[in-house]
């Protein structure tokens, strides 16, 4: 299993950053690469501008830990397995965003890293402007 890890300091309070992440049906508002998003129970459907769709299962939205865990169940990326967690922790006068993603097959890590890096950059920028 390959792990992708991203972290960034956010110049906003942990609570402000968390509220934006916890609004799981509004991910398209904080990640511009996602054109639209709908939620049906524990299922989230994210559509990119090119029409590609990610089908996800929301595992947990833990308000005490400020942690969102989810898995991609269907995607155009050829993933056999995906598990991810976004977490906000207090740091100084702001917050730290942590994003850990485990994927299979391992060989996809190099090709997925630029996409995940781009998505993380968009997320960081949006949350920093909150």
N, C-alpha and C positions, 0 to 999 in steps of 0.2 A: 504494500500500500504506500502510495506517495502522499506526502503532506505539503500543502501550501499554507504559508503563514504570513499574515500581514498585520502590521501594527502602526498606529499613528496617534500622536497627541492631538487633542481637539481643544480649542480655546473657548469651550462652552462648559456649562455645568453638566455633570453626569446625568442629572435628571432630564435636562433639555435634550441631550443626545439620545437617551434611552427612549423617551416618548416618541421620537421620530422612528426609531427602529421597531419599537413595539407595535406601531401602527402597521401591521403586516400587510394589509390590503392597499397600502399607499407607497410601496417600495418604489414605484415608478416616479414618485415625487422627489426621491432622494438619490436615485440612480437613473440619470437621464437616458442611458442606453436601453432601458426598459420602457417601452412605449405604453404598455397598459398592464394592469394587474387585477385579478379577481380572486376572491377567497370563497370557498364553499366548505364549511366545517374546518377540518384540519388539512384541506387541500388548497394549495395556492398555484395559480396559473399566471406565469409571467410571459408576456409577448414582447419580443424585441422589434425594433423598427423594420427589420427585414422579414418579419412574419414568423421567425423561429419561436417556438414555444417551449418553455421549461415547465414541467409539471413537478410540483414539490409537495412534500408532506411536512407539515409543521409539527415538530416533535414536542417542543416546549417553548413557552414564552414566560420566563421566570422573572417576575418583577422584583423580587428580593435580590437576586443575583445580577439583575440587569443583563440577562443572557437569553438569546434566541437560538434555538437549535432546530435544524431542518435538514431534509434530505431531498435531493433531486431524484425523482422516480422515473422520469422520461425526459430526454433531451436530444438535440441533434449532434451531440458531442461524442457519442460512442462510449459513454461511461458505463461500466459494469457496476460500480459502487460509488456513492457520494454521501458524505456526512459532513455537515458544517455547523459551526457555532460562531455567532457574533456576540461579543461581550463588551460592556462598558464598565470601566473601573475609574474611581476618583484618582486624580493625579494633580497635585499642586492646586492651582486655582481653576483647573479644567478637568479634562477626562482623557482616558486612554481607550482607544478602540482596538480590540483584538479580533481577528478573523482567522479561524483555523479551519481548513478544509482537507479532508482525507478523500482520496480518489483511487479507483482502480479502473483500468490497468495502469501500472506504474509508468508505462511508456507515454502516457498522455501528459505527464507533468510538464515537460518542456513546451508542449504546444498549448497547454491551458494557462500557463503562468502569465503570458502577456494579457490574455482576456481577463483573468481574475485581477491582475494588477490594474488594468484600466477601470474595471468596475469598482475596485477598492478606492482608486483615486477619485472617481466621481462621488462615491459615498462620503469619503473624507471631506471633500470640498463642500458638499451640501450640508453635512453636519456641522462643519466649522462656521458656516454662514448662518446657522440657526439663531 
